[in-house]
Amino acid sequence: MKNTTSAGRWVRDVIKQQSSYHVPPAGDFIKLDAMENPWPMPPEINQAWRESLNDLQLNRYPDPQAADLVPRLRTVMAIPDQAGIMLGNGSDELIQVILMALAGDQVTVLSPSPSFVMYEVLAGACGLNYAGIPLQQDFTLDMPAMRSAIESHQPAVIFLASPNNPTGSAFQRSDIEEILELAPGLVVVDEAYQPFVKQGKDFMSRLVDYPDLIVMRTLSKVGLAGIRLGLIAGHPDWMKELDKLRLPYNINSLTQATACFAIDHWSVFRAQIENICTERDRVYSALSSMQGIQAFPSDTNFILFRVSGNRAENIHAQLLKEKILIKCLHRPGTALENCLRVTIGRPHENDAFLSSLTSLL
Ligand SMILES: Cc1ncc(COP(=O)(O)O)c(C=O)c1O
């Protein structure tokens, strides 16, 4: 009888070299590390939400077409009629589907760097080359570098998170338009943080102008991270191909019903987002006025900041001791050297963070 597994023999080398996605346990911490909406569903609609689940038949598979949900998403996100849409178990799943569809030996995935880590992680897992093109020091796109990388790599897909995670700001519209003109393949504009953008239009309405544009959205940041619902919208030709890789029934019944309910009560979620934006501006001003902190402007529900004196890891650890969980992005020698990222929480949570940070500086 064998006493070892054959995993070492059969699992692909690229997978063996990766680590699992680590989520630190949050326990009773003030959780400001994952860009969630800190507000639960308000009590005045909570009961109605529970009632909306009463008639679900959990013994049956979910509606594979999500027929109740799709029209609501089209309306609330102003998705052009001409565009096709596909839903995912979070936008992470949709990134994976796009990459699985394009996977091949000589295929390159390109995105600015730093950006959302899953583009690179999933590109690696699918065996694709990944080219991360450094942003400028102020975290705007380096357009000469982007132009020459597009020319030399001929990427099958370019991911542009706008606003970008972890830097927090939206890219210049004209830069995105130029990339759309130059790209030889798909351009995915990932608008996960679009609800927090104060000014400037998103790219949803531009789907009619660019056949190789896909716009990606998620409900995770607006208060529904727990139901895992992401969406891509794009040309029906693309959607037809990508849909072949979607697992049957990937959007469960509870998610579909909850998302329908949430969209029917959208003003409640909009009010929470307004509140988060007000808090974000307050936290940004407070951080900007602190000695030894460089805070980067944010169009999102988080703020990236750099601490002086090589103290990012230390400050992160000290905050943990005070049961405040933020994200340490510090990597020596990279654009994120000495950088930390804080998600906007409820006012008292933000106060606790700001006052602990002040006393640590
Ligand atoms: C830019 C960006 N895209 C996508 C995601 C993933 O969102 P979802 O929860 O829908 O998988 C995140 C999550 O942090 C993100 O920052």
The ligand as an SDF file (V2000), in Angstrom:
LIG
                    3D

 16 16  0  0  0  0  0  0  0  0999 V2000
  -10.0270   45.6570   -8.8880 C   0  0  0  0  0  0  0  0  0  0  0  0
  -10.7400   44.4630   -8.3520 C   0  0  0  0  0  0  0  0  0  0  0  0
  -11.3660   43.6500   -9.1950 N   0  0  0  0  0  0  0  0  0  0  0  0
  -12.0290   42.5680   -8.7720 C   0  0  0  0  0  0  0  0  0  0  0  0
  -12.0690   42.2500   -7.4250 C   0  0  0  0  0  0  0  0  0  0  0  0
  -12.7680   40.9730   -7.0110 C   0  0  0  0  0  0  0  0  0  0  0  0
  -14.0590   41.2010   -6.6750 O   0  0  0  0  0  0  0  0  0  0  0  0
  -15.0830   40.0100   -6.3820 P   0  0  0  0  0  0  0  0  0  0  0  0
  -15.3600   40.0880   -4.9310 O   0  0  0  0  0  0  0  0  0  0  0  0
  -16.2570   40.3370   -7.2320 O   0  0  0  0  0  0  0  0  0  0  0  0
  -14.4350   38.7110   -6.7910 O   0  0  0  0  0  0  0  0  0  0  0  0
  -11.4370   43.0650   -6.5020 C   0  0  0  0  0  0  0  0  0  0  0  0
  -11.4630   42.7220   -5.0740 C   0  0  0  0  0  0  0  0  0  0  0  0
  -10.8350   43.2830   -4.2410 O   0  0  0  0  0  0  0  0  0  0  0  0
  -10.7430   44.2000   -6.9790 C   0  0  0  0  0  0  0  0  0  0  0  0
  -10.0840   44.9990   -6.1390 O   0  0  0  0  0  0  0  0  0  0  0  0
  1  2  1  0
  2  3  1  0
  2 15  2  0
  3  4  2  0
  4  5  1  0
  5  6  1  0
  5 12  2  0
  6  7  1  0
  7  8  1  0
  8  9  2  0
  8 10  1  0
  8 11  1  0
 12 13  1  0
 12 15  1  0
 13 14  2  0
 15 16  1  0
M  END
$$$$
